[in-house]
Amino acid sequence: MLGVYDNFPNAVHNITDFSTTIPSKRLQIALVEALYKLNNQTLTLEEAATPSIPECRVNFEFGIAEGCEFSYIDGEERQKIRKTIEKKPFLTLDFLCFILYHKLKDTKKTTLKSDRYIVRFIFYQSLLQMQIFHEKGLMYVSPKDLPEFFAKKISAESSKKALKLQEEP
């Protein structure tokens, strides 16, 4: 089934809740747009997380789950997801997130390592929960840094701030 990873792990490394006033349909479209745009960008590590490597650049690659596989979010996949959301918003959306690290030195690109995350977005009435599982890599971007980064990118795709971090009791 599109959007759901059949093998999502029971134990995750981070769970973060956000309140929202945006309807699920608009929130999900903003999410898909944000991930699609991130697939084509190079960022500094500071833009994504608390930096642990000076002068490091990052690239993200996102794929949407469909059963036991993931499909890279290109233009065609983006349209497929949007059409599905327009018909009926998802309750859960799962994505594979590769984060590729590299440094530029004397115009030469030096590849460092990468991280591989599986990210689940669960949509409730006025709440979005992100569950993050770190599958492999050195965690240059921590599972705790990703929710805030995603929230900023999703809000940038919305006409107003889409997500507000829920404070823990």
C-alpha positions, 0 to 999 in steps of 0.5 A: 500500500502506498505510503506504508512500510510493511517492515517499520520497526517497533522500536524507534530512536525518536518520537516527536509530536507537533500540534497543527491547525492545518488540515491533514490534506494540506499538511501532507501536500506540504510534506511531499513538496518539502521532501521533493524539493530537498531531493534537489538541494545541497545544504550545509550541515548547519542548516540540517542539524547541530554541526559536528563536522565543519564545512560539511555539505549534505544531500538528502534523498527521499523515497516513499514506502509502498509495502516493502519497497521505497520509490524515489520522490521524483516529479512523477512519484510526487504527482502520484502521491498528490493525487492519492492525497487529494482523493483521501489523505493518509493516516500514516506516511513512511519515508526512507531518508538517506543523508549523504555527507561530503566536503569541498576542498580545493573544488574537489568533493570528498564523500564522507559517510551517509545515514539511513533513516526511516521516518514515519509521519502519523496524522491525527486531528490536530497533531502530527507525530514523527517517529524516526528510526536510524537504520545505519550510519554514523548519525552526523544528523541526530534523530533528535535534529530531524523533526525540527528540520522537517517541521521548518521545511514543511512550514515553508511550504504552507501559507502559515506556520504549519507545525508547533512543537508539543512541549513534554509534560 
